[in-house]
Amino acid sequence: MVDPTPLYLSPEQRERLEQLADAVRLRVALYPSPKPPPVQRRSRQYPGGRPNPWLTARLRRPHQR
């Protein structure tokens, strides 16, 4: 593995980088990322409750070889 090139920062740049890192840590602690919504399962029925005739016909069709 190749050693990373050392990063040379001026004292002002190092201070600014530390401030940014502290701000990021504080933001993560105060505002956790939202959880993604649950996955919606596709219903095999119409919204009214009747079965979908095309889907049921397709599922019940025997496999031909």
All heavy atoms as a GROMACS GRO file, in nm:
protein
  541
    1MET      N    1   0.084  -0.118   0.000
    1MET     CA    2   0.000   0.000   0.000
    1MET      C    3   0.088   0.124   0.000
    1MET      O    4   0.193   0.129   0.063
    1MET     CB    5  -0.089  -0.002   0.124
    1MET     CG    6  -0.191   0.106   0.127
    1MET     SD    7  -0.307   0.073   0.261
    1MET     CE    8  -0.362   0.235   0.289
    2VAL      N    9   0.044   0.226  -0.068
    2VAL     CA   10   0.121   0.349  -0.080
    2VAL      C   11   0.092   0.438   0.040
    2VAL      O   12  -0.022   0.454   0.080
    2VAL     CB   13   0.084   0.422  -0.211
    2VAL    CG1   14   0.160   0.552  -0.225
    2VAL    CG2   15   0.108   0.332  -0.330
    3ASP      N   16   0.197   0.496   0.098
    3ASP     CA   17   0.178   0.587   0.211
    3ASP      C   18   0.114   0.716   0.162
    3ASP      O   19   0.149   0.767   0.055
    3ASP     CB   20   0.313   0.620   0.276
    3ASP     CG   21   0.373   0.500   0.347
    3ASP    OD1   22   0.294   0.416   0.394
    3ASP    OD2   23   0.497   0.491   0.354
    4PRO      N   24   0.017   0.770   0.237
    4PRO     CA   25  -0.044   0.896   0.194
    4PRO      C   26   0.055   1.011   0.203
    4PRO      O   27   0.146   1.012   0.286
    4PRO     CB   28  -0.160   0.916   0.292
    4PRO     CG   29  -0.123   0.835   0.411
    4PRO     CD   30  -0.041   0.720   0.361
    5THR      N   31   0.037   1.107   0.116
    5THR     CA   32   0.124   1.225   0.116
    5THR      C   33   0.090   1.309   0.239
    5THR      O   34  -0.028   1.335   0.266
    5THR     CB   35   0.099   1.309  -0.011
    5THR    OG1   36   0.117   1.225  -0.124
    5THR    CG2   37   0.194   1.426  -0.019
    6PRO      N   38   0.189   1.352   0.318
    6PRO     CA   39   0.159   1.434   0.435
    6PRO      C   40   0.097   1.566   0.393
    6PRO      O   41   0.135   1.625   0.291
    6PRO     CB   42   0.294   1.454   0.503
    6PRO     CG   43   0.396   1.415   0.403
    6PRO     CD   44   0.332   1.324   0.304
    7LEU      N   45   0.000   1.611   0.470
    7LEU     CA   46  -0.071   1.734   0.439
    7LEU      C   47  -0.016   1.846   0.527
    7LEU      O   48  -0.019   1.837   0.649
    7LEU     CB   49  -0.220   1.714   0.467
    7LEU     CG   50  -0.315   1.824   0.427
    7LEU    CD1   51  -0.311   1.846   0.277
    7LEU    CD2   52  -0.456   1.790   0.469
    8TYR      N   53   0.036   1.949   0.464
    8TYR     CA   54   0.095   2.060   0.538
    8TYR      C   55  -0.004   2.175   0.541
    8TYR      O   56  -0.041   2.228   0.437
    8TYR     CB   57   0.227   2.105   0.473
    8TYR     CG   58   0.330   1.995   0.471
    8TYR    CD1   59   0.361   1.928   0.354
    8TYR    CD2   60   0.393   1.957   0.589
    8TYR    CE1   61   0.453   1.826   0.353
    8TYR    CE2   62   0.487   1.855   0.589
    8TYR     CZ   63   0.516   1.789   0.472
    8TYR     OH   64   0.608   1.688   0.471
    9LEU      N   65  -0.048   2.212   0.661
    9LEU     CA   66  -0.144   2.320   0.677
    9LEU      C   67  -0.082   2.430   0.762
    9LEU      O   68  -0.008   2.403   0.856
    9LEU     CB   69  -0.271   2.270   0.747
    9LEU     CG   70  -0.352   2.163   0.675
    9LEU    CD1   71  -0.465   2.116   0.763
    9LEU    CD2   72  -0.405   2.216   0.544
   10SER      N   73  -0.120   2.550   0.730
   10SER     CA   74  -0.076   2.661   0.814
   10SER      C   75  -0.156   2.655   0.944
   10SER      O   76  -0.260   2.589   0.951
   10SER     CB   77  -0.102   2.794   0.743
   10SER     OG   78  -0.242   2.817   0.733
   11PRO      N   79  -0.110   2.719   1.050
   11PRO     CA   80  -0.186   2.718   1.176
   11PRO      C   81  -0.329   2.771   1.159
   11PRO      O   82  -0.422   2.720   1.220
   11PRO     CB   83  -0.104   2.808   1.269
   11PRO     CG   84   0.035   2.804   1.214
   11PRO     CD   85   0.020   2.786   1.066
   12GLU      N   86  -0.348   2.872   1.072
   12GLU     CA   87  -0.482   2.924   1.049
   12GLU      C   88  -0.570   2.820   0.980
   12GLU      O   89  -0.687   2.802   1.016
   12GLU     CB   90  -0.476   3.052   0.963
   12GLU     CG   91  -0.408   3.169   1.030
   12GLU     CD   92  -0.256   3.164   1.015
   12GLU    OE1   93  -0.206   3.085   0.932
   12GLU    OE2   94  -0.188   3.239   1.088
   13GLN      N   95  -0.512   2.751   0.882
   13GLN     CA   96  -0.589   2.647   0.812
   13GLN      C   97  -0.623   2.531   0.905
   13GLN      O   98  -0.734   2.478   0.902
   13GLN     CB   99  -0.509   2.595   0.693
   13GLN     CG  100  -0.497   2.694   0.579
   13GLN     CD  101  -0.407   2.644   0.470
   13GLN    OE1  102  -0.303   2.580   0.497
   13GLN    NE2  103  -0.442   2.673   0.345
   14ARG      N  104  -0.529   2.494   0.991
   14ARG     CA  105  -0.554   2.385   1.086
   14ARG      C  106  -0.665   2.423   1.184
   14ARG      O  107  -0.754   2.342   1.213
   14ARG     CB  108  -0.426   2.352   1.161
   14ARG     CG  109  -0.440   2.234   1.255
   14ARG     CD  110  -0.310   2.204   1.327
   14ARG     NE  111  -0.202   2.177   1.232
   14ARG     CZ  112  -0.171   2.055   1.188
   14ARG    NH1  113  -0.241   1.952   1.229
   14ARG    NH2  114  -0.072   2.038   1.104
   15GLU      N  115  -0.663   2.548   1.232
   15GLU     CA  116  -0.767   2.595   1.325
   15GLU      C  117  -0.904   2.594   1.257
   15GLU      O  118  -1.003   2.551   1.316
   15GLU     CB  119  -0.732   2.737   1.372
   15GLU     CG  120  -0.833   2.797   1.468
   15GLU     CD  121  -0.842   2.724   1.601
   15GLU    OE1  122  -0.741   2.664   1.642
   15GLU    OE2  123  -0.951   2.726   1.661
   16ARG      N  124  -0.909   2.641   1.132
   16ARG     CA  125  -1.036   2.642   1.058
   16ARG      C  126  -1.087   2.500   1.036
   16ARG      O  127  -1.207   2.474   1.049
   16ARG     CB  128  -1.015   2.713   0.923
   16ARG     CG  129  -1.135   2.716   0.837
   16ARG     CD  130  -1.242   2.808   0.893
   16ARG     NE  131  -1.356   2.812   0.803
   16ARG     CZ  132  -1.483   2.817   0.843
   16ARG    NH1  133  -1.512   2.825   0.970
   16ARG    NH2  134  -1.580   2.820   0.756
   17LEU      N  135  -0.999   2.408   1.005
   17LEU     CA  136  -1.038   2.270   0.985
   17LEU      C  137  -1.092   2.209   1.114
   17LEU      O  138  -1.192   2.137   1.113
   17LEU     CB  139  -0.918   2.189   0.934
   17LEU     CG  140  -0.944   2.046   0.892
   17LEU    CD1  141  -1.045   2.041   0.779
   17LEU    CD2  142  -0.815   1.979   0.850
   18GLU      N  143  -1.029   2.239   1.226
   18GLU     CA  144  -1.078   2.188   1.355
   18GLU      C  145  -1.215   2.247   1.388
   18GLU      O  146  -1.302   2.177   1.440
   18GLU     CB  147  -0.978   2.220   1.465
   18GLU     CG  148  -0.850   2.138   1.455
   18GLU     CD  149  -0.744   2.182   1.555
   18GLU    OE1  150  -0.770   2.278   1.630
   18GLU    OE2  151  -0.637   2.119   1.557
   19GLN      N  152  -1.236   2.376   1.357
   19GLN     CA  153  -1.367   2.437   1.382
   19GLN      C  154  -1.475   2.371   1.297
   19GLN      O  155  -1.586   2.344   1.346
   19GLN     CB  156  -1.362   2.587   1.350
   19GLN     CG  157  -1.284   2.669   1.450
   19GLN     CD  158  -1.273   2.814   1.406
   19GLN    OE1  159  -1.316   2.851   1.297
   19GLN    NE2  160  -1.214   2.897   1.491
   20LEU      N  161  -1.443   2.344   1.172
   20LEU     CA  162  -1.541   2.278   1.086
   20LEU      C  163  -1.574   2.138   1.136
   20LEU      O  164  -1.689   2.095   1.135
   20LEU     CB  165  -1.488   2.272   0.942
   20LEU     CG  166  -1.490   2.403   0.864
   20LEU    CD1  167  -1.418   2.386   0.732
   20LEU    CD2  168  -1.632   2.451   0.843
   21ALA      N  169  -1.470   2.065   1.178
   21ALA     CA  170  -1.493   1.930   1.229
   21ALA      C  171  -1.581   1.933   1.355
   21ALA      O  172  -1.671   1.851   1.371
   21ALA     CB  173  -1.360   1.862   1.258
   22ASP      N  174  -1.555   2.031   1.444
   22ASP     CA  175  -1.638   2.044   1.564
   22ASP      C  176  -1.782   2.077   1.527
   22ASP      O  177  -1.877   2.024   1.586
   22ASP     CB  178  -1.582   2.152   1.656
   22ASP     CG  179  -1.451   2.112   1.720
   22ASP    OD1  180  -1.422   1.989   1.725
   22ASP    OD2  181  -1.376   2.202   1.765
   23ALA      N  182  -1.802   2.165   1.428
   23ALA     CA  183  -1.937   2.202   1.385
   23ALA      C  184  -2.010   2.082   1.326
   23ALA      O  185  -2.130   2.062   1.352
   23ALA     CB  186  -1.930   2.315   1.283
   24VAL      N  187  -1.940   2.000   1.252
   24VAL     CA  188  -2.002   1.881   1.192
   24VAL      C  189  -2.042   1.783   1.302
   24VAL      O  190  -2.152   1.727   1.301
   24VAL     CB  191  -1.907   1.816   1.091
   24VAL    CG1  192  -1.955   1.678   1.052
   24VAL    CG2  193  -1.893   1.904   0.968
   25ARG      N  194  -1.953   1.762   1.399
   25ARG     CA  195  -1.986   1.670   1.510
   25ARG      C  196  -2.108   1.719   1.587
   25ARG      O  197  -2.195   1.641   1.625
   25ARG     CB  198  -1.866   1.656   1.603
   25ARG     CG  199  -1.757   1.570   1.546
   25ARG     CD  200  -1.652   1.538   1.652
   25ARG     NE  201  -1.523   1.520   1.586
   25ARG     CZ  202  -1.427   1.610   1.581
   25ARG    NH1  203  -1.440   1.726   1.642
   25ARG    NH2  204  -1.315   1.586   1.518
   26LEU      N  205  -2.115   1.850   1.613
   26LEU     CA  206  -2.228   1.906   1.685
   26LEU      C  207  -2.358   1.890   1.606
   26LEU      O  208  -2.462   1.852   1.661
   26LEU     CB  209  -2.203   2.054   1.714
   26LEU     CG  210  -2.310   2.127   1.794
   26LEU    CD1  211  -2.325   2.065   1.932
   26LEU    CD2  212  -2.275   2.275   1.805
   27ARG      N  213  -2.352   1.912   1.476
   27ARG     CA  214  -2.472   1.899   1.394
   27ARG      C  215  -2.520   1.755   1.392
   27ARG      O  216  -2.640   1.728   1.400
   27ARG     CB  217  -2.441   1.946   1.251
   27ARG     CG  218  -2.558   1.935   1.158
   27ARG     CD  219  -2.528   2.000   1.025
   27ARG     NE  220  -2.645   1.992   0.941
   27ARG     CZ  221  -2.650   1.923   0.827
   27ARG    NH1  222  -2.544   1.860   0.784
   27ARG    NH2  223  -2.759   1.921   0.755
   28VAL      N  224  -2.429   1.660   1.383
   28VAL     CA  225  -2.467   1.518   1.383
   28VAL      C  226  -2.531   1.481   1.516
   28VAL      O  227  -2.628   1.406   1.521
   28VAL     CB  228  -2.345   1.429   1.354
   28VAL    CG1  229  -2.374   1.284   1.382
   28VAL    CG2  230  -2.302   1.446   1.209
   29ALA      N  231  -2.478   1.536   1.626
   29ALA     CA  232  -2.534   1.504   1.758
   29ALA      C  233  -2.672   1.566   1.777
   29ALA      O  234  -2.761   1.505   1.836
   29ALA     CB  235  -2.439   1.554   1.867
   30LEU      N  236  -2.692   1.688   1.726
   30LEU     CA  237  -2.820   1.756   1.746
   30LEU      C  238  -2.927   1.713   1.648
   30LEU      O  239  -3.046   1.709   1.682
   30LEU     CB  240  -2.800   1.908   1.736
   30LEU     CG  241  -2.718   1.972   1.847
   30LEU    CD1  242  -2.700   2.120   1.820
   30LEU    CD2  243  -2.784   1.950   1.981
   31TYR      N  244  -2.890   1.684   1.525
   31TYR     CA  245  -2.986   1.652   1.420
   31TYR      C  246  -2.952   1.519   1.356
   31TYR      O  247  -2.888   1.515   1.251
   31TYR     CB  248  -2.987   1.762   1.313
   31TYR     CG  249  -3.010   1.900   1.368
   31TYR    CD1  250  -2.905   1.991   1.378
   31TYR    CD2  251  -3.135   1.939   1.412
   31TYR    CE1  252  -2.924   2.117   1.429
   31TYR    CE2  253  -3.155   2.066   1.464
   31TYR     CZ  254  -3.050   2.154   1.472
   31TYR     OH  255  -3.070   2.279   1.523
   32PRO      N  256  -2.994   1.408   1.415
   32PRO     CA  257  -2.966   1.279   1.352
   32PRO      C  258  -3.039   1.266   1.220
   32PRO      O  259  -3.144   1.326   1.199
   32PRO     CB  260  -3.016   1.177   1.455
   32PRO     CG  261  -3.115   1.251   1.537
   32PRO     CD  262  -3.071   1.394   1.538
   33SER      N  263  -2.984   1.188   1.130
   33SER     CA  264  -3.045   1.173   0.998
   33SER      C  265  -3.179   1.101   1.012
   33SER      O  266  -3.193   1.008   1.093
   33SER     CB  267  -2.952   1.096   0.905
   33SER     OG  268  -2.929   0.966   0.957
   34PRO      N  269  -3.279   1.141   0.933
   34PRO     CA  270  -3.411   1.078   0.944
   34PRO      C  271  -3.408   0.936   0.892
   34PRO      O  272  -3.330   0.901   0.802
   34PRO     CB  273  -3.500   1.167   0.857
   34PRO     CG  274  -3.406   1.230   0.761
   34PRO     CD  275  -3.276   1.247   0.834
   35LYS      N  276  -3.494   0.852   0.948
   35LYS     CA  277  -3.504   0.713   0.903
   35LYS      C  278  -3.580   0.711   0.770
   35LYS      O  279  -3.675   0.785   0.752
   35LYS     CB  280  -3.581   0.630   1.006
   35LYS     CG  281  -3.517   0.629   1.143
   35LYS     CD  282  -3.400   0.535   1.143
   35LYS     CE  283  -3.347   0.518   1.283
   35LYS     NZ  284  -3.215   0.564   1.303
   36PRO      N  285  -3.540   0.625   0.677
   36PRO     CA  286  -3.613   0.617   0.551
   36PRO      C  287  -3.753   0.560   0.574
   36PRO      O  288  -3.774   0.482   0.667
   36PRO     CB  289  -3.528   0.523   0.465
   36PRO     CG  290  -3.449   0.444   0.562
   36PRO     CD  291  -3.427   0.533   0.682
   37PRO      N  292  -3.850   0.597   0.491
   37PRO     CA  293  -3.986   0.545   0.509
   37PRO      C  294  -3.988   0.395   0.483
   37PRO      O  295  -3.907   0.343   0.406
   37PRO     CB  296  -4.068   0.621   0.406
   37PRO     CG  297  -3.970   0.666   0.305
   37PRO     CD  298  -3.840   0.687   0.377
   38PRO      N  299  -4.081   0.323   0.545
   38PRO     CA  300  -4.087   0.178   0.521
   38PRO      C  301  -4.123   0.149   0.376
   38PRO      O  302  -4.193   0.227   0.311
   38PRO     CB  303  -4.196   0.130   0.617
   38PRO     CG  304  -4.277   0.251   0.647
   38PRO     CD  305  -4.184   0.367   0.638
   39VAL      N  306  -4.079   0.035   0.328
   39VAL     CA  307  -4.104  -0.004   0.190
   39VAL      C  308  -4.251  -0.042   0.177
   39VAL      O  309  -4.302  -0.122   0.256
   39VAL     CB  310  -4.014  -0.122   0.149
   39VAL    CG1  311  -4.046  -0.169   0.009
   39VAL    CG2  312  -3.869  -0.084   0.160
   40GLN      N  313  -4.317   0.016   0.079
   40GLN     CA  314  -4.458  -0.016   0.055
   40GLN      C  315  -4.467  -0.144  -0.026
   40GLN      O  316  -4.410  -0.155  -0.134
   40GLN     CB  317  -4.526   0.098  -0.021
   40GLN     CG  318  -4.532   0.228   0.057
   40GLN     CD  319  -4.629   0.222   0.173
   40GLN    OE1  320  -4.730   0.154   0.167
   40GLN    NE2  321  -4.597   0.291   0.278
   41ARG      N  322  -4.540  -0.243   0.023
   41ARG     CA  323  -4.562  -0.366  -0.050
   41ARG      C  324  -4.672  -0.344  -0.152
   41ARG      O  325  -4.772  -0.281  -0.123
   41ARG     CB  326  -4.603  -0.479   0.045
   41ARG     CG  327  -4.500  -0.506   0.152
   41ARG     CD  328  -4.385  -0.584   0.095
   41ARG     NE  329  -4.288  -0.611   0.201
   41ARG     CZ  330  -4.158  -0.606   0.183
   41ARG    NH1  331  -4.109  -0.576   0.067
   41ARG    NH2  332  -4.075  -0.632   0.281
   42ARG      N  333  -4.653  -0.397  -0.271
   42ARG     CA  334  -4.756  -0.381  -0.374
   42ARG      C  335  -4.870  -0.477  -0.347
   42ARG      O  336  -4.849  -0.596  -0.329
   42ARG     CB  337  -4.697  -0.407  -0.511
   42ARG     CG  338  -4.601  -0.296  -0.552
   42ARG     CD  339  -4.549  -0.315  -0.689
   42ARG     NE  340  -4.661  -0.320  -0.784
   42ARG     CZ  341  -4.644  -0.335  -0.914
   42ARG    NH1  342  -4.525  -0.347  -0.963
   42ARG    NH2  343  -4.746  -0.340  -0.995
   43SER      N  344  -4.989  -0.424  -0.346
   43SER     CA  345  -5.107  -0.504  -0.320
   43SER      C  346  -5.145  -0.580  -0.446
   43SER      O  347  -5.126  -0.533  -0.558
   43SER     CB  348  -5.223  -0.414  -0.276
   43SER     OG  349  -5.341  -0.490  -0.266
   44ARG      N  350  -5.201  -0.698  -0.429
   44ARG     CA  351  -5.249  -0.776  -0.542
   44ARG      C  352  -5.395  -0.743  -0.571
   44ARG      O  353  -5.460  -0.814  -0.646
   44ARG     CB  354  -5.236  -0.925  -0.513
   44ARG     CG  355  -5.092  -0.970  -0.505
   44ARG     CD  356  -5.086  -1.116  -0.471
   44ARG     NE  357  -4.947  -1.156  -0.459
   44ARG     CZ  358  -4.894  -1.257  -0.526
   44ARG    NH1  359  -4.966  -1.327  -0.608
   44ARG    NH2  360  -4.768  -1.287  -0.512
   45GLN      N  361  -5.448  -0.642  -0.507
   45GLN     CA  362  -5.588  -0.609  -0.526
   45GLN      C  363  -5.603  -0.464  -0.566
   45GLN      O  364  -5.515  -0.381  -0.545
   45GLN     CB  365  -5.666  -0.632  -0.396
   45GLN     CG  366  -5.674  -0.778  -0.356
   45GLN     CD  367  -5.762  -0.795  -0.235
   45GLN    OE1  368  -5.790  -0.698  -0.164
   45GLN    NE2  369  -5.806  -0.916  -0.211
   46TYR      N  370  -5.717  -0.436  -0.627
   46TYR     CA  371  -5.754  -0.298  -0.654
   46TYR      C  372  -5.780  -0.228  -0.522
   46TYR      O  373  -5.806  -0.293  -0.421
   46TYR     CB  374  -5.881  -0.291  -0.739
   46TYR     CG  375  -5.861  -0.328  -0.883
   46TYR    CD1  376  -5.933  -0.433  -0.941
   46TYR    CD2  377  -5.773  -0.258  -0.963
   46TYR    CE1  378  -5.916  -0.465  -1.074
   46TYR    CE2  379  -5.756  -0.291  -1.096
   46TYR     CZ  380  -5.828  -0.395  -1.151
   46TYR     OH  381  -5.811  -0.426  -1.282
   47PRO      N  382  -5.780  -0.095  -0.520
   47PRO     CA  383  -5.808  -0.025  -0.394
   47PRO      C  384  -5.943  -0.061  -0.333
   47PRO      O  385  -5.960  -0.061  -0.214
   47PRO     CB  386  -5.805   0.123  -0.435
   47PRO     CG  387  -5.716   0.127  -0.555
   47PRO     CD  388  -5.738  -0.003  -0.625
   48GLY      N  389  -6.043  -0.099  -0.417
   48GLY     CA  390  -6.175  -0.135  -0.364
   48GLY      C  391  -6.179  -0.272  -0.299
   48GLY      O  392  -6.279  -0.308  -0.238
   49GLY      N  393  -6.076  -0.352  -0.314
   49GLY     CA  394  -6.074  -0.483  -0.251
   49GLY      C  395  -6.094  -0.597  -0.348
   49GLY      O  396  -6.079  -0.712  -0.312
   50ARG      N  397  -6.131  -0.567  -0.473
   50ARG     CA  398  -6.151  -0.674  -0.571
   50ARG      C  399  -6.016  -0.723  -0.620
   50ARG      O  400  -5.923  -0.643  -0.635
   50ARG     CB  401  -6.233  -0.623  -0.690
   50ARG     CG  402  -6.372  -0.576  -0.654
   50ARG     CD  403  -6.432  -0.506  -0.772
   50ARG     NE  404  -6.333  -0.408  -0.821
   50ARG     CZ  405  -6.355  -0.319  -0.913
   50ARG    NH1  406  -6.472  -0.311  -0.970
   50ARG    NH2  407  -6.263  -0.233  -0.950
   51PRO      N  408  -6.002  -0.852  -0.649
   51PRO     CA  409  -5.874  -0.899  -0.702
   51PRO      C  410  -5.851  -0.845  -0.843
   51PRO      O  411  -5.945  -0.820  -0.917
   51PRO     CB  412  -5.888  -1.051  -0.702
   51PRO     CG  413  -6.034  -1.076  -0.699
   51PRO     CD  414  -6.097  -0.959  -0.629
   52ASN      N  415  -5.726  -0.828  -0.878
   52ASN     CA  416  -5.690  -0.780  -1.010
   52ASN      C  417  -5.702  -0.898  -1.107
   52ASN      O  418  -5.629  -0.996  -1.097
   52ASN     CB  419  -5.546  -0.729  -1.006
   52ASN     CG  420  -5.503  -0.669  -1.136
   52ASN    OD1  421  -5.555  -0.701  -1.241
   52ASN    ND2  422  -5.404  -0.581  -1.130
   53PRO      N  423  -5.796  -0.893  -1.204
   53PRO     CA  424  -5.818  -1.010  -1.289
   53PRO      C  425  -5.697  -1.044  -1.376
   53PRO      O  426  -5.671  -1.161  -1.402
   53PRO     CB  427  -5.938  -0.970  -1.374
   53PRO     CG  428  -5.944  -0.822  -1.368
   53PRO     CD  429  -5.885  -0.782  -1.237
   54TRP      N  430  -5.621  -0.944  -1.422
   54TRP     CA  431  -5.506  -0.974  -1.507
   54TRP      C  432  -5.396  -1.043  -1.428
   54TRP      O  433  -5.335  -1.138  -1.474
   54TRP     CB  434  -5.452  -0.846  -1.570
   54TRP     CG  435  -5.548  -0.786  -1.667
   54TRP    CD1  436  -5.625  -0.678  -1.648
   54TRP    CD2  437  -5.577  -0.832  -1.799
   54TRP    NE1  438  -5.702  -0.652  -1.758
   54TRP    CE2  439  -5.674  -0.746  -1.853
   54TRP    CE3  440  -5.532  -0.939  -1.875
   54TRP    CZ2  441  -5.726  -0.763  -1.981
   54TRP    CZ3  442  -5.582  -0.956  -2.003
   54TRP    CH2  443  -5.677  -0.869  -2.054
   55LEU      N  444  -5.375  -0.997  -1.306
   55LEU     CA  445  -5.269  -1.056  -1.226
   55LEU      C  446  -5.306  -1.197  -1.183
   55LEU      O  447  -5.223  -1.288  -1.190
   55LEU     CB  448  -5.242  -0.969  -1.102
   55LEU     CG  449  -5.128  -1.013  -1.013
   55LEU    CD1  450  -4.997  -1.018  -1.092
   55LEU    CD2  451  -5.113  -0.919  -0.895
   56THR      N  452  -5.432  -1.220  -1.141
   56THR     CA  453  -5.470  -1.354  -1.096
   56THR      C  454  -5.469  -1.451  -1.214
   56THR      O  455  -5.429  -1.566  -1.200
   56THR     CB  456  -5.609  -1.352  -1.030
   56THR    OG1  457  -5.701  -1.292  -1.119
   56THR    CG2  458  -5.606  -1.276  -0.900
   57ALA      N  459  -5.510  -1.403  -1.332
   57ALA     CA  460  -5.506  -1.491  -1.449
   57ALA      C  461  -5.362  -1.526  -1.485
   57ALA      O  462  -5.332  -1.639  -1.524
   57ALA     CB  463  -5.575  -1.423  -1.567
   58ARG      N  464  -5.274  -1.431  -1.471
   58ARG     CA  465  -5.134  -1.458  -1.504
   58ARG      C  466  -5.071  -1.554  -1.403
   58ARG      O  467  -4.992  -1.639  -1.439
   58ARG     CB  468  -5.058  -1.325  -1.503
   58ARG     CG  469  -4.932  -1.330  -1.581
   58ARG     CD  470  -4.872  -1.194  -1.604
   58ARG     NE  471  -4.921  -1.094  -1.510
   58ARG     CZ  472  -4.851  -0.990  -1.471
   58ARG    NH1  473  -4.730  -0.975  -1.512
   58ARG    NH2  474  -4.902  -0.902  -1.388
   59LEU      N  475  -5.108  -1.541  -1.276
   59LEU     CA  476  -5.048  -1.628  -1.174
   59LEU      C  477  -5.100  -1.771  -1.182
   59LEU      O  478  -5.028  -1.864  -1.149
   59LEU     CB  479  -5.076  -1.570  -1.035
   59LEU     CG  480  -5.002  -1.441  -1.002
   59LEU    CD1  481  -5.047  -1.389  -0.866
   59LEU    CD2  482  -4.853  -1.464  -1.000
   60ARG      N  483  -5.224  -1.788  -1.224
   60ARG     CA  484  -5.284  -1.923  -1.226
   60ARG      C  485  -5.257  -1.998  -1.355
   60ARG      O  486  -5.292  -2.114  -1.367
   60ARG     CB  487  -5.434  -1.911  -1.204
   60ARG     CG  488  -5.469  -1.864  -1.066
   60ARG     CD  489  -5.618  -1.861  -1.047
   60ARG     NE  490  -5.648  -1.805  -0.914
   60ARG     CZ  491  -5.766  -1.761  -0.880
   60ARG    NH1  492  -5.867  -1.765  -0.964
   60ARG    NH2  493  -5.786  -1.711  -0.759
   61ARG      N  494  -5.198  -1.934  -1.453
   61ARG     CA  495  -5.175  -1.999  -1.580
   61ARG      C  496  -5.070  -2.109  -1.564
   61ARG      O  497  -4.964  -2.085  -1.506
   61ARG     CB  498  -5.126  -1.894  -1.680
   61ARG     CG  499  -5.108  -1.951  -1.820
   61ARG     CD  500  -5.076  -1.843  -1.918
   61ARG     NE  501  -4.973  -1.755  -1.862
   61ARG     CZ  502  -4.941  -1.636  -1.909
   61ARG    NH1  503  -5.006  -1.589  -2.012
   61ARG    NH2  504  -4.846  -1.563  -1.853
   62PRO      N  505  -5.095  -2.230  -1.614
   62PRO     CA  506  -4.995  -2.337  -1.601
   62PRO      C  507  -4.874  -2.309  -1.690
   62PRO      O  508  -4.888  -2.247  -1.798
   62PRO     CB  509  -5.068  -2.461  -1.646
   62PRO     CG  510  -5.179  -2.413  -1.733
   62PRO     CD  511  -5.216  -2.277  -1.681
   63HIS      N  512  -4.761  -2.350  -1.645
   63HIS     CA  513  -4.639  -2.332  -1.724
   63HIS      C  514  -4.634  -2.436  -1.835
   63HIS      O  515  -4.658  -2.553  -1.813
   63HIS     CB  516  -4.515  -2.348  -1.635
   63HIS     CG  517  -4.505  -2.241  -1.531
   63HIS    ND1  518  -4.473  -2.112  -1.560
   63HIS    CD2  519  -4.526  -2.243  -1.396
   63HIS    CE1  520  -4.472  -2.040  -1.451
   63HIS    NE2  521  -4.505  -2.117  -1.349
   64GLN      N  522  -4.606  -2.393  -1.955
   64GLN     CA  523  -4.597  -2.485  -2.069
   64GLN      C  524  -4.451  -2.505  -2.104
   64GLN      O  525  -4.371  -2.413  -2.102
   64GLN     CB  526  -4.671  -2.427  -2.189
   64GLN     CG  527  -4.820  -2.410  -2.163
   64GLN     CD  528  -4.887  -2.347  -2.284
   64GLN    OE1  529  -4.822  -2.308  -2.379
   64GLN    NE2  530  -5.019  -2.337  -2.277
   65ARG      N  531  -4.418  -2.628  -2.138
   65ARG     CA  532  -4.281  -2.658  -2.178
   65ARG      C  533  -4.272  -2.689  -2.323
   65ARG      O  534  -4.356  -2.737  -2.386
   65ARG     CB  535  -4.229  -2.778  -2.099
   65ARG     CG  536  -4.207  -2.742  -1.955
   65ARG     CD  537  -4.143  -2.858  -1.884
   65ARG     NE  538  -4.119  -2.817  -1.748
   65ARG     CZ  539  -4.010  -2.845  -1.683
   65ARG    NH1  540  -3.917  -2.917  -1.737
   65ARG    NH2  541  -3.993  -2.805  -1.560
   0.00000   0.00000   0.00000
